Amino acid sequence: MSNKLLSVIFGAAFAALALSPSVFAEGQELAEMHAEMDGCEACHADGSPSADGEYEFEQCQACHGTLAEMDAVHQPHDGMLMCADCHAPHEMNVGDKPTCDSCHDDGRTAESILK
């Protein structure tokens, strides 16, 4: 393969990575990222948290799908948990993954469930 072709391929790959939204969001709080889309109203009715979190849960599902539609990590929690029970939007950064040991003491991880 010629050096010119390798340079083009490398340049295209680097540009794709550099322009990825996750690169821009890295280290950013989940709530901040969502607020940039539509203010606090992106998740909260009238910009204020609901008393039971149900409105926010519906907002999560409107964009990300229901727990039943998601992968094997999420499906068992359908009907039992809301997204914010594990993904604390005002405490976690984009890309952070919750740990199963917050609730489970059997050593499970998301990676072991998805195998």
Helices and strands as residue ranges (DSSP letters): H 3-18, H 21-25, H 30-38, G 39-42, G 45-47, H 54-64, G 67-69, G 75-77, H 83-86, G 100-102, H 110-114
